[in-house]
Amino acid sequence: DIVMTQSPDSLAVSLGERATINCKSSQSVLYSSNNKNCLAWYQQKPGQPPKLLIYWASTRESGVPDRFSGSGSGTDFTLTISSLQAEDVAVYYCQQYYSTPLYTFGQGTKLEIK
Amino acid sequence: QVQLVQSGAEVKNPGASVKVSCKASGYTFSSYGISWVRQAPGQGLEWMGWISAYNGNTNYAQKLQGRVTMTTDTSTSTAYMELRSLRSDDTAVYYCARDCTGGVCYNPLWYWGRGTLVTVSS
């Protein structure tokens, strides 16, 4: 199975500041047919299901604020929140869908306000 | 709009079985599949398996092979996940999510149900 490892496990950032979460896969998730990375980011708030934020490593889902951006390729990926808002407090997960449908998720990063 | 409505919370004894339902609306059920993902209290997300609503093909996580069965009823647009021989570490919120019908489609999970809490306790 492809192992997804996120860092850090938790993060405290001041309002308006940048938050950066990293995700590393144990093997490349680059899909050769379209040269895109099979990497998604989800946001999960307490008592709610995960919400898709980013797919293909850098494509923002419709309705997601543009302060959220994804980058990276191959095995190393980053989710960046450019200016943290109070409503961004959540746990963030990366997911690979390269070995579809055997999906694997990172362990999650808890984002809090400093 | 796509909706996945799951059945209510369950409390089960160790060794029992549980069957969770996921009723889909807002799209053609048989044109997609359903993945099931669970989340133990305070823990991360674990993919359990996938079923095609088109032909019933399944793919289960190896650690659950033999204990889990996923089915669909196209007449009611409902997917089911049955887990047997329950243990305390099966206590979790169980989510259904819309997936592709072919099993290999290189898509994330766009739509999720709200989850069903299954508690295993004597």
Interface residues (C-beta under 8 A of the other chain):
Chain A: Y31 S33 C38 A40 Y42 Q48 P49 P50 K51 L52 Y55 E61 Y93 Q95 Y97 Y98 T100 P101 L102 Y103 T104 F105 G106 Q107 G108
Chain B: G33 S35 V37 G44 L45 E46 W47 W50 N59 A61 Y95 A97 D99 C100 G103 V104 C105 Y106 N107 P108 L109 W110 W112 G113 R114 G115
